[in-house]
Amino acid sequence: MAGISGSEKEGADSIVLSGGYEDDEVRGDEIVYTGQGGRNVQTGRQVADQNIRGGNRALALGSLNGSPVRVIRKAGAASRSPTGDYRYDGLYLVDDYRQEGVDRGS
């Protein structure tokens, strides 16, 4: 299951923060979202670089055209809630995106 819903041509319409990527961060009303691909399923760590295609490209397009993205968050994923329920977190704008290489030393 992908955490990004949308298309490369029309952009992303929603993302899910489920705790699957250890680098995802929620800072109040700001989210640093890792994207999709390149992670080890057991550890959640990035082990390979991601490509700007599929859902990642859809999010990048949102940065360019200013389309809002719905955010669904698993309670307990990047939050302090002890339950495993999902909730609608609101509409967010994709402010920026960047591609970083994976540190393969650890």
Summary of the structure (lengths in Angstrom):
residues: 106
radius of gyration: 13.4
end to end distance: 26.8
largest distance: 37.6
contacts: 272
relative contact order: 0.24
helix: 10%
strand: 32%
